[in-house]
Amino acid sequence: MAHINQEIPREQWASYLAGISKQDATQWVRVESIDAESGDQPLADRLPLVDISLETKGSDSGAVQIIVGREDGRITHRILEPDLLVAEVDSQSGALECLEIGERGGKTLIFFERPTEAEEVSARF
């Protein structure tokens, strides 16, 4: 499969991230944080995306917050000073496959995948 990387202009971050949050809730994500000091750190694996947003007010203005999980447990990851937002999309379907959020000294990667029907059923129980 061929991929296209699209850098999202900063002035579009809030609306772009809001659009991702409104997508189908059956889509799962894997979240990884990568930095020079600690390397690749998995933060979440195959969990539903609850919300991803850009803080636009207050002292945390400009921070990106990612919330994943289910009602019985959620994980929140904050990127305090993001400086880059790149979407990797499938060139044929246009589906978002990965979102890279760059920050000084590292980046956070959010991988998107659709579970099989059997996995969707088992995830509900």
Helices and strands as residue ranges (DSSP letters): E 3-7, G 10-12, H 13-21, E 28-35, E 39-54, E 64-70, E 73-79, E 82-90, E 96-103, E 106-113, H 117-124
